[in-house]
Every structure is written in C-alpha cells, then in structure tokens.
Amino acid sequence: MTILVISGEQCGKIWVAGEGWLPEFDHKSPVQKDFLKWYQQWLNHAMDTVDKWQS
C-alpha cells in the first residue's frame, strides 16, 4: 500500500507499507519521493501497460 501524507512535516511525501511504514525513495537519488515524482512514474508505467495491451 502507498500513502500520500497530506499535512505536517512530511506533507506531499510518499510512504509505503512494508515492515512498518517506510519512506519511498527515488531509485536515482537518496531523495524521498514527493507526490509529483511518484505520480509521473506511476503514469508512465500505466501508459506503458496500455501500449503493451494494444500491441
């Protein structure tokens, strides 16, 4: 499960469920993902999946 924090110190950051709640990091840098970065990656993956279905 993935959550978006909407208030407080972590507002706009993405956390994932694992062994407790863990911040999600970008694979290319040690920076915690914010919503826009997460959404862009999610949307790109979704579009790739649609393209595969249509092929």
CORMOVEN-V182310 format. One record per pair of residues at least 4 apart in sequence whose C-alpha atoms are under 8 Angstrom apart, sorted by the first residue. I is the first residue (numbers start at 1). J is the second residue. D is the distance in whole Angstrom. If there is no record, write none. Layout:
# CORMOVEN-V182310
I:J:D  I:J:D
This chain:
# CORMOVEN-V182310
1:16:6  1:17:5  2:14:7  2:15:6  2:16:4  2:17:6  3:14:6  3:15:5  3:16:6  4:11:8  4:12:6  4:13:6  4:14:5  4:15:7  4:35:7  5:10:6  5:11:5  5:12:5  5:13:6  5:14:7  5:15:8  6:10:8  6:11:5  6:12:6  7:11:5  7:12:8  12:34:6  12:35:6  13:23:8  13:32:7  13:33:6  13:34:4  13:35:6  14:23:6  14:24:6  14:32:8  14:33:6  14:34:6  14:35:6  14:38:7  15:21:6  15:22:5  15:23:4  15:24:5  16:21:6  16:22:5  16:23:6  16:24:6  17:21:5  17:22:6  18:22:7  23:32:6  23:33:8  24:32:6  24:33:6  25:29:7  25:30:6  25:31:6  25:32:4  25:33:5  26:30:7  26:31:6  26:32:6  26:33:6  33:37:6  33:38:6  34:38:6  35:39:6  36:40:6  37:41:6  38:42:6  39:43:6  40:44:6  41:45:6  42:46:6  43:47:6  44:48:6  45:49:6  46:50:6  47:51:6  48:52:6  49:53:6  50:54:6  51:55:6
